[in-house]
Amino acid sequence: MSSQEAEKVEWSLADIVGEIFSIRESNIAASIAVAVILISGGSNLFGWTQTEYAQAKEAATDDQWLIEFNISVSTMVKEETWQDEEKKVIEFYMDEFVFPDGYYIGAVKVIVKPDADSNGTTLDPIAQCDSIGANIRNDGELAAQWDFEDNVLSGQDSSCEWIVLSLQTYPGYEGDDVNSSAANEFQALLPWSESGWGEGVLAVEVELDVNTVEELGPVTQDDDEDITIEVEVSGFIASAMLIN
Amino acid sequence: MADELYESLNELLPVASVVHIALGVMALVLVHRSSDREWNERFAGLLISWMMVILGMQYVFSTLIDYRIEQLGTGSGSGFFTYESIFYSWMTYGQSALESAFYASIAILPLIYPYPLIQKKNVVKICTIFVLSVALVLVPIDIFTEFSFRGVKYMLIWSGYIVWTPVYLRFLFGELLYEEEGARAVSSVTALLMLGAYGQSYIFWLQNLTGVSTVYFGRWVVEDFVAQSFLSSSVSMVQLALTGGTFLVIFLGESWRAMSRGFNTLNAVVSLVFVVGVLWYLLTLVNYGDAESCVLTACQAWDENFVDWYVFTFQVARFLGVPLIFMFILLNYNMVDSNAEGSKMITRIMVLLLLLVATSSLIEMIQIILPIPEMITSALFAGGVVVFIGWEERIMDQIITETSSAAESVKELVGVADIRIQDGEYRFFSMAMVAMVCYALLIAVLFHSMGIHS
């Protein structure tokens, strides 16, 4: 570059760019850099536009899923005799209910069954039904949805009917299939794969109040009652089916 | 623990906003007093000063957003803070508008410094019109599109990759092969400008070059409130390669120079970034499962130590590295006349402010991972202050006396057009920048008050 040229008032863009690329070795290095950038950029762009973007977009878009529950019920029965005005707590250890691998405990159903003969027999035809009160105790020993509004935690009967109590253990589980909005199958099933719910000890408190007709009873004095407590535990495993 | 960690992510933001604004304003004063500098030195100084001020204002909005995010789920009535209410607010609009203004400004820096591609008498006018036009269009469009075209917006800084890389190589080869005297001033300032403009991206150079970084883009598509568009994210893929490729050029160039001319501070900085980039690549591989969890299954939280590493590298590079490098360029490459009347004191304040803020911020960062009692960190900071005050005169002398002018070197080596720019044109540019900032802020406030996204 001569000094006369340097004193020019204005230069054309071609002159200016030409100065930047005036050294051959520098141009070779720049060409190699451009090649590296093109290869790297092309590779990044190809991977992103062909697969990665679509995958990410798919993961970001919620689909509708039908969550179906495959249910297995495990039952345990305990039969004991209550004296008049006796209150007893019967405990059921939840790990004694057997389920296939991968099942979660969804709900517990407790059926308190009075003695079938308590409403009069040939020996004591005018015997009356006893009054039975039952409730599922929340003493912190069982991980369950104690605040679920459809729970039936206590019941009473004096007409020899069964008392049926229920407790939801798994959050949101009501036994019926549900619709869910999630990006993929994993995320759709995520709410249905929390372990720990339904673990612990189920305590059922039963109180008996014998109703008897003392003056007319011919043979026996009715002051006790055989009560059967049946516990049905519903276990489930969820599967997701894409709706749309 | 996780909450504490995410708080620590942004501890530097308030400090960064104050530092950027203070340094920018002081630099503006210095640049306006440096009337005897080459036109492109003075114009570049002016531009860098305004970039610092705009960045600082942008960080003010980022700080406010962070503060609101901490209050998520609190408040009542119309003041109840949800992520949506923050995303579509004057804070995010303001932050984004100033970011657009910053990109419009930085786009012209490679065209004028160190080697001016625009050598016309009306260069300042051309650049002013360009910056204003770009900002005028970009600010509202960015908000209209809910910031989903950031990758396209970032294309404005590609001018640096495209111009500075060949300029760096030209003058590096000129010095090393053809013994061109003064060429080092140009190549070193070009490398520093690239480190200043892209330093926070360069620390990811290896994962960007190999394409490993794309895993983060996949996660962001899932996680972001409004995901980047296909076009935007695709453009970002090319930018990843540009980042990795251009850093490799600087690293190899500086290593080659170190072998023939000896090791210097710039080599140390570039080598540090190189090592950090390799570590980032390895740590991304280690955390690859967490990174891609969003796409494959469900988003997993980042490892705590990985978050600390991010704070230490990216945030420090962005909030401390950028002002340090740009101020060093301003002071060391003769852009400002630090000997002018009254300028010496401002320069002295700038140097001390930079050093003290950097020290205190780094000590703060160390406290995140090491449970050092405050008594000890205070003592360390006091020690730092004493050392800097002791060294201040020496540092100042070095800055004032050992400056090198890249513009002079370019003039001598390849020649540039003899252009005279009137002081009024620089003032016009500054007025245009003020107008651009006001426009950006006004748009943010008006768009929010009119509820364009509600």
Interface residues (C-beta under 8 A of the other chain):
Chain A: M1 S2 S3 E5 A6 E7 K8 V9 E10 W11 L13 I16 V17 E19 I20 F21 S22 I23 E25 S26 A29 A30 A33 V34 V36 I37 L38 S40 G41 G42 S43 N44 L45 G47 W48 T49 E52 Y53 Q55 A56 K57 A59 A60 A183 N184 F186 Q187 L190
Chain B: Y115 P116 L117 Q119 K120 K121 T165 P166 V167 L169 R170 L172 F173 G174 L177 Y178 N208 L209 T210 G211 T214 F217 G218 R219 V221 V222 A227 F230 S233 S234 M237 V238 L240 A241 L242 G244 G245 T246 L248 V249 G253 C294 V295 L296 T297 A298 K411 L413 V414 G415 V416 A417 D418 I419
